Amino acid sequence: MPEELHLVTELSIILVAAGVFTILSKALKQPLILGYIIAGFLVGPHLGLFPQFSTEAVSEWSEIGIIFLLFGLGLEFSFKKLIKVGSSALLTAGVKCIGMMIVGLLAGDAMGWTFMESVFLGGLLSMSSTTIIIKAYDDMGMKKKPYASLIFGSLVVEDLIAVLLLVLLSTMAVSNQFAGGEMLLAICKLVLYIVLSFVVGIYVIPTVFKKVRKFLSAEILLLFSIGLCFGMVVLANLAGFSSALGAFLMGSILSETFEGEKIEHITSSIKDLFGAIFFISVGMMVDPAVIAEHWLPILIITVVAMVGILFCSTAGALLAGQGLDTAVHAGFSLAQLGEFAFIIAGLGCSLGVMRGFIYPVIIAVSVITTFTTPYMIKAADPVSAWLYRVLPARVLDAITPKRNITSSSAAEKSEWKVLLKSLFIRILVYSIILIAILIATQFFDRFFDSLFPQLNAVAGNWIKMAAVLAVMLPFLYGLSVLNSETANRSAKRLLKEKSSNSWPIMSLMAFRAMLAMCFVLALVSNYFDLNLISIVLVLAVVAGTYFISRFSLRRITSIEKRFFANLNEKELSERKKTIVTDAVKEQLEGYDVHIETCVMSADSPYVGHTLREMPFRHTSGVNIIKIKRGSKSIIVPNGDEYIYPGDTLVAVGTTEQLSEFQKSVAFEPLGNVEDEMFVVEKVELGRESYLTGKSLRTAKMRDSGCMVVSVMSGGVLTTNPKPEFVFAEGDIVWIAGAGSSVNWYK
């Protein structure tokens, strides 16, 4: 057989075996990854069932598989999503990862492993599988449970932490020690690279897509996106980072574009193919002799992983104020190793800091914990119920989240949080851009000197400094002077709330101005020795910045508008398709209250009947809060409203109520359609409130186009209360309806 056909032969055997065993995995309701690993194990060199494979070729294919896996993960990832998941997911994932790093270090040391092996063990133990957990929740119909958003948000944070770990562990492996200065430098370099890549990518790529959108067929978009992926991989390698980081970054940038979902769709087959080859290559590394020899470490690491992740994740969720039930579900759901465990273990082996037997040991642990994932998820409910029975009341009260505490002090703290967050992001982004410009001056200087070799050195330095300063000027202005609309709004509210807030706000402005001066000093020091003249020059430049502020304002405003237009293009497009806005969903977030939409088909038995005649309220307990009929919206319809074919019904209720609702009608989920008039507002009843002392029946809220979605009374949340429910002072009421009508009840 010709030499060039060996790879084709090997791939044919690999992919056929993968197809067979993934079918078996599907039939047995197991994750497909297990099928890939088993297929790789059977066709691998250790069993001898097939001729010797060229593991070098498979290794190259698996490297491409890692690139596509991380590219696909980036397409599903969103930096804005990371911000939206909030501090709860960040704290949960952070506590879990730090806790498991410590557990891994202790476990590795107890087994007699080296320090670097223990560090890598801690890193891979801190990563759960996004793919397996989301698939398990989807198969078990649990994606809409109240705790699901925390778990999925934590997985998003873990994915980002995993990418950071790949870089940090590589740095440690090269130096073979924990060097604080080197680690800090590596982190700063990483942050610089990530932020700069994201900012430039969001500014440039969507703009290019807009210019050529009419030419972007699926074929061209596929070639373009894969080319960008590999281009970023090359840039990451040139910058000293891994291929995985470059692929992940480009995927996350493309995910924010209008074409993000289309790119994810057209590249999914390629990602699945090379991802399958990667997991098959993982299975080929499994040596039965090694597993038999090292069964004790496998058992120890399996127990340590499951128990350690369970306790660390539960503790993180409790510290985040999520309550016992949510914390227990988070702990049990995340208790397994994911795909990044393979990648981190493979990295350690390839860098020579981990012994070869560790790789198949980690694979064996991951396979075992993958099998146990569905059972662990199911075990969360009885364990949570048991803990509620056995824990003392004072403990339960201490870990129960306290909600709806509002005061002027809390409101002021919230405004400070918004202001500081906005300024921090602005300072970080503009500082990184200015640092990048300063770094680029060395390339500019060499280019300028090659163009004008005969120019006087002093004159040349003045010209180069002036040119670089002209480029830096709008960004200096954005750093030191300009505020975002959010920051301006928060600052005005804080000044109105308390006049003494002016001093810390002015201090923040002074800090930004001083930071801008430091960048100017850094530029001057590149070309001249710092002395009194240089300092005077810096002050002159700062003063000049304000004199030409209109010019800088136009430039920086134009840049910011283009950036945010590109960043929000996809979100604005999706918002136009939503029948229930994000603001409405945020009001219900954290409670077992959800909104579903369905379209009534022409052959539905309920078409032509009124809402009063339909069994929604009686059989399921849900309420219909809106009917969308063509371009017309009926907000909080009364019982005499007829249902027509094609009507879109919006129902509100608990997970259980909506499940019953789906069974009682021909339920067809529908993409949403925007309606700005519909709102959900949270109202705290006072002594003089209209609803205080009235029952839901006597309040007759539907006459004004409103209805009560939920009530928090005495610490108990009631969704869709009965007509006999009586409101009391201090109750928290969620009211849905037309904006103008709802505001009347505030």
Secondary structure, 3 states (H helix, E strand, C coil): CCHHHHHHHHHHHHHHHHHHHHHHHHHCCCCHHHHHHHHHHHHCCCCCCCCCCCHHHHHHHHHHHHHHHHHHHHHHCCHHHHHHCHHHHHHHHHHHHHHHHHHHHHHHHHCCCCHHHHHHHHHHHCCCCHHHHHHHHHHCCCCCCCCHHHHHHHHHHHHHHHHHHHHHHHHHHHHCCCCHHHHHHHHHHHHHHHHHHHHHHHHHHHHHHHHHHHHCCHHHHHHHHHHHHHHHHHHHHHCCCCHHHHHHHHHHHHHCCCCHHHHHHHHHHHHHHHHHHHHHHHHHCCCHHHHHHCHHHHHHHHHHHHHHHHHHHHHHHHHCCCCHHHHHHHHHHCCCCCHHHHHHHHHHHHCCCCCCCHHHHHHHHHHHHHHHHHHHHHHHHHHHHHHHHHCCHHHHHHHCCCCCCCCHHHHHHHHHHHHHHHHHHHHHHHHHHHHHHHHHHHHHHHHHHHHCCCCCHHHHHHHHHHHHHHHHHHHHHHHHCCCCHHHHHHHHHHHHHCHHHHHHHHHHHHHHHHHHHHHHHHHHHHHCCCCHHHHHHHHHHHHHHHHCHHHHHHHHHHHHHHHHHHHHHHHHHHHCCCCCCHHHHHHHCCCCCEEEEEECCCCCCCCCCEHHHCCHHHHHCCEEEEEEECCEEEECCCCCCECCCCCEEEEEECHHHHHHHHHHCCCCECCCCCCCCEEEEEEECCCCCCCCCCEHHHHCHHHHCEEEEEEEECCEEEECCCCCCECCCCCEEEEEEEHHHHHCCC
